[in-house]
Amino acid sequence: MIDHNTVQQILDTADIVDVVSDFVALKRRGANWIGLCPFHNDRRPSFYVSRSKGICKCFACGEGGSAVNFIMKHEQLSYPEALRYLARKYHIEIQEKELTDEEKQAQTEREAMLMLNEWACDYFEKQLHDTQMGQEIGLSYFRERGFNDNTIKEFRLGYSSEGYDDFYKAAIAQGFNPKLLFDTGLCFADEHSGGRDRFRGRVMFPIMNIAGKVIAFGGRTLKKDKNIAKYVNSPESVIYSKRNVIYGLYQAKREISKADKCFIVEGYADVISMHQAGFKNVIASSGTALTEGHIHAIRRFTNNVTEMFDGDEAGIKAAIRGVDMLLKEGLSIKVLPLPPEDDPDTFVRAHSHTEVEEYIAAHEADFINFKSSVVLKDAQNDPIKRTAAITDVVKSIALIPDEIARMVYAKECSTLFGFDEQTILRQIKQYREKYREQWRKEREQQQAREQRMKQAARDNTTTPPAFPDDDIPPAPLPDDLLPEIGPAETTPTQHQTPNRNEAVLIQEREVIRLIVNYGMCYLTDTEYDDGTVRPTTVLEHINNELFLENMSFIDPLYRRTFEVALQYIPQYYKDLEAFNIKLEEQTKEYITSEMASYSEEEPDALDSTALINAHERKVKEVNARASVKAKQALMEFNSSYLVKVLCSIDDDDIRQLACDLATDNMPQLSKIHTQFAVILEERDKLLSLVPDRLYNWQNALIVQKINEIKDRIAHAKADELPQLMERLQKLYADRHQLAAIIGDRVVNPN
């Protein structure tokens, strides 16, 4: 539904660093960026992003790809949906025809739910602002809470009217399927009227995922009737899992990343009030206990968390219950108890921004010390209670993955409790061993569930069997059980190719990897039959060599990828021509700008001859720099051309293969290495590398044929042997000839 030019505009505009930064806090490391992987329970940064290549890669779990691939995987979108997502992000207009009834029916359940929720959010906003009831009830309530217009708009607050089925009727009139209304939980089925509204008579708080899509709603009643639930939330659905979604993270993620810290509060109003008061790095657990999914989402942006809670006894106990899981996940935890009569909402509304900042600085406390003081408060004169309290604190310390942090806390506890430090360390070690066994079992259960799911997929099961808690992220292991993060082992993609030789497959993969990464890079000049000499790219050179040697890819996916790459050669030269025109303009602008700056700084003391000489030297210097910059830009364009095209193509198999091959060549370099060593890039060695890989592939094919002939000789009849032996000798001769080129020593068995 999207034409080629629009797709190309989207791919050219999308900046991989910008796209990934919407979901992951990235830090610059050399030429790349690095952050915590959003696709697995990452504790140490292992997710690398390369702006020059336009790809990302996790060196722990192996996930990655282009901007399109990243959005597809992260947001669980189809290829066209991911393109539309990027088009909206970069304000690129997409012309689409009106969908037919059949095409509407073909919309995925997820896409349909997101579409309905977006429409519902608009509906509730209009009810709030454009109806008398919404203004008198809903808007008045928000005004009483101190929310201004900008805040109401930013959090997309709304109102659902008192009518029994007002929303249901409006949605049906809009063309939405009743089943969809029931599946999202916006309505209940009703045998009399067809459906009734879940949120009638409530002010509405849309719940958004990290990308800003509305996935659920929370509704608060304004009635005083104790028989009516104060808050009603959407039920879980295909798009909404409350254990993985944190309220306010979409609005807070950039500030959390910037401040490297977040505050956790309890409710919607707490988040909104603090956000309006200038504390924008605030999120809410929405009244539920923190889960691994919540913590996984937080840790993408920061490891520093402050839990802000009511200062009464109930608030303190709730805070203590929720923090153990944060400790287990390796986060740095602080607590901020408020005065007993306040919650975050009332506290920030009653104090200025400066007063709140001063209160935070004075009362923010380390969790272990806070918990120690709380649990020992009522146990000073009771040995049994005191023992239980100390044990409770030691159990919390044992959850911390970092060994140094555990030792520091053990030392503090020994002083606080009056115990020998070694005694506390021994207790911590015992609990660590228990936790380790518990975590191992959880990990094994998770792996067993994943194995059953994979087996079900291999068996072509239409609907995979449901296993409990399948959406829970894998249970994390303590640091001493985690492997060191390093480049993920890459194995050849498993395709169904009969009688395939592994050595040939490895060489084929190397050649196709060079094509994906450097296919449009200049390699050499080639003289053609018509006498002309033209520059030849890596892809064109490989194509010529395969034609001359009568070789082709055995693996069907590699062969298809190669054929698709060849189809892009004419388009590449058109794009190259346009790029050169643009590059020439940029080079002229650079030279003009540099010379203008020089003219302003030109010394007055020089005589005319010296001034002319200085000016000429400056012209040469600027032209030389401009030439280097232009050559570098051209090299980057050529080397990234096929990577960007193939990693964003509308073919799942080719796109995944291209992403794998592109990220295979994405090194993790230490700061020391890059600072003190000259790194010769693979791109700089193509003139020797490409022929070498072709020779190796050719050699692997010859070895494969030699082995096949040997097998036939072992079972051949007497009259067949002379012909087979003659063919074998020919293959040995070919291999000797090839060995002379590639430097391999081959001994003739004869």
C-alpha positions, 0 to 999 in steps of 0.5 A: 500500500506504500510506494517505493519512493515513500518507503525510501524516504522513510528509510533515508530519514529514520535515524537508528539512534533517534529511533532506539533512543525512544525506548532505550537510554543510550550513551556514546561509546566511540563511533557507536552508542550502547545501552541496556537491551530491551529484548532480554533482562539485560543488567550490563549494557550489551545493546550496540547501535551504529548510526553509520550502518543504520543498525543495532545489535545485542551482543548477549541475546543476538537481537537487532537489525535496522530501524524498521526491524527494531520497531517491528520486534519491539512494538510487535508490528508488521512490516507495513505497520513499522513503516507507518510508525516511522512515517508518523514519527518523522512527519512523512505523509503516506497516501493510502486508499480507503480499505475495503470491507475485506481488508478491514476484516483482515486487520490483525487483532492487535492493530484493531485494538490499538485503533479502537483505543486511540479512537476511544481516547479521542472520544473521552477527550471530546466528552471532557472538553466539548460537552456540558456534563464533561465540563461541569463534572470532569473538567471541574474535578481536574481543575480542583486537583490543580491540573492545568490545560497543558497537563490535561492535554499531555496526559490526554485526560477525558470523561465518560458520560453517565449514559448506560451505553453512550460510548457503546452506541457511538463506537458501533456507529463508527463501525467498530465490531462489538466483539472488539469492544468487549475484548478491549474491556471498554464495554460489557456484553448485554443481552438487552441493548447489545452492550453497556459501558464499563467506564460510565460516569468516570474521569478517564486516565489513558494508559500508554505503552512506551511508544505512546500508544493507548493500550488501556484506561483507568477510570475514577468515579466521582461519586461518594457511594461506597458500593461503587469501586473508586477506580476501574481499569481495563482488563488484560488483553492482547495489547495490555499486560498490567505486569509489564506496563508502568503508568507515565513512563512514556511521558517520563522516559526522556527525563529519567534518562537525562537525570539517570533517576526515577521516582516511583509513586502509587497513583495516576494523580501522583504522577500528573501532579509531580510532572506538572510541578516540574518533577518529570521523571516520575512513574506509578505502579498504579496501586499494584505490586512491582513485577519483573516486567515493570523493573525491566522497563525501568532499567532501560533508562536508569538503575537509580530508583527512589520510592516515594510513599505516604509516611503513615504505617500502611505506606511504610509497610507497602514500600518495604514489601515492594523494594526487595524485588528492586534489590534483587534486580540490581537497582540502586534503591532509595526511599522517600517517606512523606509526612503522614498526612500527605501523599505525593499529589497533595505534597507537591501541590502544597509546596513550591518546587524549591521546597520539594527539592529541599525535602527530597535532599533532606529525607531521601534515605538508603533503603537498607538503613531505612528498613533497619530502623523500621523493623527494629523500632518495635523490637528493641526489648524483645529478643525474638522480634529483634532476631526476626527483624535482623534476619529480614534485613539480612535477607534483603541484603542477600538479594543484591547481586553486586558483591561489593554492595553486599559487603558494604551493607554487611559492614553497616549492619554489623555496626547498627545491630552490634553483630560481628561482620563475619557472622552477617556475611555467613548468613548472607552467603547461606541465603544467597545459596538458597536464592541461587537454587530458587533462581535456577529452578525458575530458569529451568522452568522458563527454559522448559516452557520456551522449549515446549513453545518451540516444539509446538511451533515445529509441529505446526501447531496452529495455536501454541499451548498455553503455559502459566506465566509465559509473559513473565521475563526469564528469572534473573540469575545472580551475577556469579551465575551470569556469563560474561557478556561477549559477542554472540556466537553466530551460526549459519542460518538453518535452511532446509537444503538437502545434502548440504556441505557445512564447509561450503555453507560457511564460505557461502555465508562469508561471501553473502556477508561481504555483499550485504556489508560492502556490495556497493563499495568500489573495488577495482576497474574492469575492462569489458569486451567493448574496450571500456574500463569502468569502476566495479563494485564488490557486488558486480565483481562477485557476480562477474566471477561467479559467471566466469567460474560457473558457480552459484549459491547452493543455499536458497536464501543466500541465492535469493538475497544475492538476486535481490541485491543484483536488482538494486544495481540500477537503482543504486546508480540513480541514487549515487548520482543524486547523492553526488549532486547533493555532496557537491553542493555541501562541499561548496557550502563547506568551503565557502563557510570555512573561507568566510570564517578565515577572512574574518580572522585574517591578520591586518599586519601582513603585506599584500604578498604575504596575505596572498600567499596565506590566502592561497595556503588556506584555500589549499588546506580547506579544499584538501579537508573538503575533499577528505570529507567528501570521500569519507561521505561517499565511502559511507554512502556506498558501504551502507547502501545495501545494508540499509536496503536489505535490512529494511526490505519487505521480505522477512527471511532476507531482512532477518538474514541481512540484519544478522550479517550486518551485525556480525561485522559490528565490533565491540571495541574497548576504549583503550583499544580505540584510543591507542591503536589504529583500527584498520577497518574490514572495508579497507581490505576489500581488494584482498578480502573479496578474492580470498573469500571467493577462492576459499568458497571455490576450494570448499566446492572442490573438496566437496566434489572430491569427497563425493567422488571418493564415496562413489569409488568406494562403492563403484564397479570395476568398469566405473573406476577408471573414469572416476579416478580420472575425475578425481585426479582432475579435481586434485589438479584444480585444487593444487592450482587454487592452492598456489593462489591462496597459499594453501599446501595440498599434498597429492595422495598419489 
